Amino acid sequence: MNTAAKIQQVDFRYANGDTGALEGLDLEIKCGECILLCGSSGCGKTTVTRLLNGLIPHYYEGELTGSVTVFDRDIRSTPIEDLAGTVGSVFQNPRSQFFCVDTTAEIAFGCENMGMPEEEILSRIDKTVKDMHIEKLLGRSIFNLSGGEKQKIACAGVSAMMPELIVLDEPTSNLDLDAIDELRDIISDWRSQGKTIVIAEHRLGWLKGLCDRIIFMENGRIVREYTGEEFFSLSTQALNDMGLRALHTDTNYLETTAGCSAIKPFNNKEVITLEDFCFSYGKQTALNIDRLELPSGGVIAVVGHNGAGKSTFTRCLCGLQKGFRGKVLIGGKKLRPRDMMKLSYMVMQDVNHQLFAETVTEEVLLGTESDDEKPALELLERLNIAEYKERHPMSLSGGQKQRTAIASALLAGKKLLVFDEPTSGLDFRSMECTAELLRSLENDVTVLIVTHDMELIDRCCTHVLHIENGNIT
Amino acid sequence: MAGLFTADVENRGLVLDPRTKLAVMITLVIFALGSTGSGITAVRWMTIVVSLLPMLLLVSARKYRKAAIFTAVYALMKASELLLVPKMTGPALSIIGMCCMIFVRLCPGLIMGSYMLSTTTVSEFIAAMHRMHVPQQITIPLSVMFRFFPTVLEEFSDINTAMKMRDIRLGGRNAGKFIEYRLVPLMVCSVNIGNELSAAALTRGLGTKVRRTNICRIGFHTADIAVLLLTAAPYILLILGMIGVVK
C-alpha cells in the first residue's frame, strides 16, 4: 500500500499559546486508511489535521521541526493553495466555512478557485449531488439551512474537488444524532471510493465500523494505537479513564415519552406552570403547548430532534421571542414575557457573545444594582473562578467563561437559567466539570439544558422534557 | 436577512445582470444627484422617470414594502419641491427647500444602492467584475469582505439579545460604557470568525495563481435591455438638447 502522508519526528509549538503543541510525533498514514485521532482537549489532534492540510506552517504560525510529507510533497515547500486539490478539509463550525450565499455556488467554490473549466465543474457538482443525494439542497440560501445541512454542503464542496486525502476536525460538534448518521454515510461513501480519511473527534460512538486505526494522543504525543475492533470494544470506564467520551449511553432520552418526566428522585414539590405556550413563524406553527408544569429548582434536559421547537420554546420562556403572548405562573404570581426576561438568563453556545466587561469581577457586578463586591466574590469562590477575578473574561478558557456567565446570572438574581448545548465539543473531563456545576445549581435555581448529550443528561439532570413538533403530547 | 450581498436566492424575483444595475446607478448619480442637463426640460422630466426606476426594480425583486415606502416618500418630496417650495419665502423656504432638494437628489441613488446590494450574490458580483476585466487582486479581497458582513450582523444580534437579558441598555446604570460593552464581544467574535473563514478559504484553494473560473451565469436578457434603453434616454436627450433639437 502506498503512503498518503508521513509525519516524522515533528515538534510543533504555536506562536501564541501552549495548548495543542506536538512533541516528537511520528505517524504514517497509508492510502485508503480511515484514521481517528482522539484524546482530551489540547492533546494536539487538531494540530495533526492542520499539519496535513498545510494550515501549519502556512497559516497558523509557530515553531515546526521534523518533516511532514503529503503524497510525497514536502508540506513546507508546497504552497497551501496548491494542496487544495489533494487535501480536502471539513471544519467544526459550519458558520465560518462558507463563502457564498447559495449552496450551488458554495459547492463550486473550490473547483472555481482551481480554475477548472465551467463544464467540468458543472458535471462534478452533478455527480457529487447525485452521490450524496442532496438534490433538494441545490440552489438554496445558506442562511436557511440547518447545521446538519450546512455540514453536508461543506462535505459536498470538498467532494467536488475530488481530493485524495480528507481531514475532518470535529465535524459533529454542532450536529444532532440524525445529522451525524447522515455524515457517517457520507464518510463511509468516501471510504468505499478509496479516499484516505483522517478524523479528529470527541464524539466517538458514530465512528464504530468506520475507522481502521484509532490513535490516542496525550500532551502532543501518540500514547497508543488501536485497531477498530479493539477500540470500539473498550468499556465506558476504560474510555473515561483515558479522558474520552463514552461510545454510547445506556438510555437514549429521545425515546422517553413526550412531556416532562423525572429521571432521578426529586423532592421539591413546587412547580412553575407555563400556559399558552404557542408560537408560529408566519403560517408555520413552531410551538403549541397549552399547559406545562416544570419542577421548580430542577435540572431539566430539553430534548427533541432538530426543528422540534426546542429553541423557540426556550426563547419564549426567557421572554426573548417577539410577539409571544404566553404566561408563566410562579408561586401563584402571573408573569408576562417581559417579567420573564428579568427572571431568566440564557447561556449561549458561544459564550463570547455575553461577556462584556474588563475584569471578571466587573462582569459579575454588571447586572446588579449595588457595587458591593462581597457577595460577588463569594459566588466566584463557589464556582471556582475566584483566582481569575482580575483577569479579562475573554482571556479565560471556555469552561471558565461559562462559569463567569453563570456567576453573573446568579448574582443578578435570575431564577431560571437556560443552557444551549453547554457541552458541544467538550472532552470527557470538561463535560464532567460542567455536569458537576449544573448539578450544584439544583434547588437553587431552575435549570433548563437544551442538549443532545446523553452523557451529560445521565450525570446531572433530574428531569427530561421531550418536545416533538412543538408539542409535548 | 437584508444585508450586503446576501440575496435570498430562493425568492428573488427578476434577476438583472450586475452590470445593468451598475449602469443605472451611474446614470442616477450623473442626472439625479449631479443634476446634469437640468437646463433642458426634456432631460429634467426624463430624470424623474429614471429616478422612479429603482422603485420599480424593488417591486421586480419582490421587496414590496420597501418599494411602497420609498415611492411614497419620494413622491411627497418631489411634489413639494415642484408645487410647494416655489410659493414659500424666508426660513421656511431655506429649511424645507433644502430638505426636499437633498432628499430628491440623494434618494434614488440610495434606493438603487440598497436594491443592488440586496439582490446581487457574491458570485454574480465576482463574475461581473471579471467580465469588466477588474483584476483578481481587487475582486477577491472585496468578495471576502462582503462575505464577512452578514456574519458580523448575525453576531451583533446575538450580542444584543445577551445585553437585553443582562438589562444593559442606554440610560441604565452603565450607560457610559454601552458602546464598549457591545464592541468588545463583537470584535472578539469577528476576529475568531475571520480567522476560521480565512483558514477554510485557504484549504479550498482561494488565492492560487491560476485564473479563477466562475460557474455563475450572468448576461444581458430582455429585462436588462429594456432597463438599459431607459437608462440611455437621458444621455440621448442631453446630447439632443445640447445640439438644440429638444428644449
Boltz contact constraints between the chains, C-beta under 6 A:
constraints:
  - contact:
      token1: [A, 53]
      token2: [B, 203]
      max_distance: 6.0
  - contact:
      token1: [A, 55]
      token2: [B, 199]
      max_distance: 6.0
  - contact:
      token1: [A, 59]
      token2: [B, 199]
      max_distance: 6.0
  - contact:
      token1: [A, 59]
      token2: [B, 202]
      max_distance: 6.0
  - contact:
      token1: [A, 80]
      token2: [B, 202]
      max_distance: 6.0
  - contact:
      token1: [A, 81]
      token2: [B, 205]
      max_distance: 6.0
  - contact:
      token1: [A, 81]
      token2: [B, 207]
      max_distance: 6.0
  - contact:
      token1: [A, 81]
      token2: [B, 208]
      max_distance: 6.0
  - contact:
      token1: [A, 84]
      token2: [B, 204]
      max_distance: 6.0
  - contact:
      token1: [A, 84]
      token2: [B, 205]
      max_distance: 6.0
  - contact:
      token1: [A, 89]
      token2: [B, 203]
      max_distance: 6.0
  - contact:
      token1: [A, 91]
      token2: [B, 200]
      max_distance: 6.0
  - contact:
      token1: [A, 96]
      token2: [B, 193]
      max_distance: 6.0
  - contact:
      token1: [A, 96]
      token2: [B, 196]
      max_distance: 6.0
  - contact:
      token1: [A, 96]
      token2: [B, 197]
      max_distance: 6.0
  - contact:
      token1: [A, 97]
      token2: [B, 200]
      max_distance: 6.0
  - contact:
      token1: [A, 99]
      token2: [B, 147]
      max_distance: 6.0
  - contact:
      token1: [A, 100]
      token2: [B, 122]
      max_distance: 6.0
  - contact:
      token1: [A, 100]
      token2: [B, 123]
      max_distance: 6.0
  - contact:
      token1: [A, 101]
      token2: [B, 6]
      max_distance: 6.0
  - contact:
      token1: [A, 101]
      token2: [B, 121]
      max_distance: 6.0
  - contact:
      token1: [A, 102]
      token2: [B, 9]
      max_distance: 6.0
  - contact:
      token1: [A, 105]
      token2: [B, 123]
      max_distance: 6.0
  - contact:
      token1: [A, 108]
      token2: [B, 215]
      max_distance: 6.0
  - contact:
      token1: [A, 110]
      token2: [B, 204]
      max_distance: 6.0
  - contact:
      token1: [A, 110]
      token2: [B, 205]
      max_distance: 6.0
  - contact:
      token1: [A, 112]
      token2: [B, 212]
      max_distance: 6.0
  - contact:
      token1: [A, 112]
      token2: [B, 213]
      max_distance: 6.0
  - contact:
      token1: [A, 112]
      token2: [B, 214]
      max_distance: 6.0
  - contact:
      token1: [A, 113]
      token2: [B, 205]
      max_distance: 6.0
  - contact:
      token1: [A, 113]
      token2: [B, 206]
      max_distance: 6.0
  - contact:
      token1: [A, 113]
      token2: [B, 208]
      max_distance: 6.0
  - contact:
      token1: [A, 113]
      token2: [B, 212]
      max_distance: 6.0
  - contact:
      token1: [A, 114]
      token2: [B, 205]
      max_distance: 6.0
  - contact:
      token1: [A, 115]
      token2: [B, 210]
      max_distance: 6.0
  - contact:
      token1: [A, 115]
      token2: [B, 211]
      max_distance: 6.0
  - contact:
      token1: [A, 115]
      token2: [B, 212]
      max_distance: 6.0
  - contact:
      token1: [A, 115]
      token2: [B, 213]
      max_distance: 6.0
  - contact:
      token1: [A, 118]
      token2: [B, 213]
      max_distance: 6.0
  - contact:
      token1: [A, 118]
      token2: [B, 215]
      max_distance: 6.0
  - contact:
      token1: [A, 121]
      token2: [B, 215]
      max_distance: 6.0
  - contact:
      token1: [A, 141]
      token2: [B, 8]
      max_distance: 6.0
  - contact:
      token1: [A, 141]
      token2: [B, 9]
      max_distance: 6.0
  - contact:
      token1: [A, 141]
      token2: [B, 10]
      max_distance: 6.0
  - contact:
      token1: [A, 345]
      token2: [B, 165]
      max_distance: 6.0
  - contact:
      token1: [A, 352]
      token2: [B, 185]
      max_distance: 6.0
  - contact:
      token1: [A, 352]
      token2: [B, 188]
      max_distance: 6.0
  - contact:
      token1: [A, 352]
      token2: [B, 189]
      max_distance: 6.0
  - contact:
      token1: [A, 353]
      token2: [B, 158]
      max_distance: 6.0
  - contact:
      token1: [A, 353]
      token2: [B, 159]
      max_distance: 6.0
  - contact:
      token1: [A, 353]
      token2: [B, 162]
      max_distance: 6.0
  - contact:
      token1: [A, 353]
      token2: [B, 185]
      max_distance: 6.0
  - contact:
      token1: [A, 354]
      token2: [B, 162]
      max_distance: 6.0
  - contact:
      token1: [A, 356]
      token2: [B, 181]
      max_distance: 6.0
  - contact:
      token1: [A, 367]
      token2: [B, 166]
      max_distance: 6.0
  - contact:
      token1: [A, 367]
      token2: [B, 167]
      max_distance: 6.0
  - contact:
      token1: [A, 394]
      token2: [B, 188]
      max_distance: 6.0
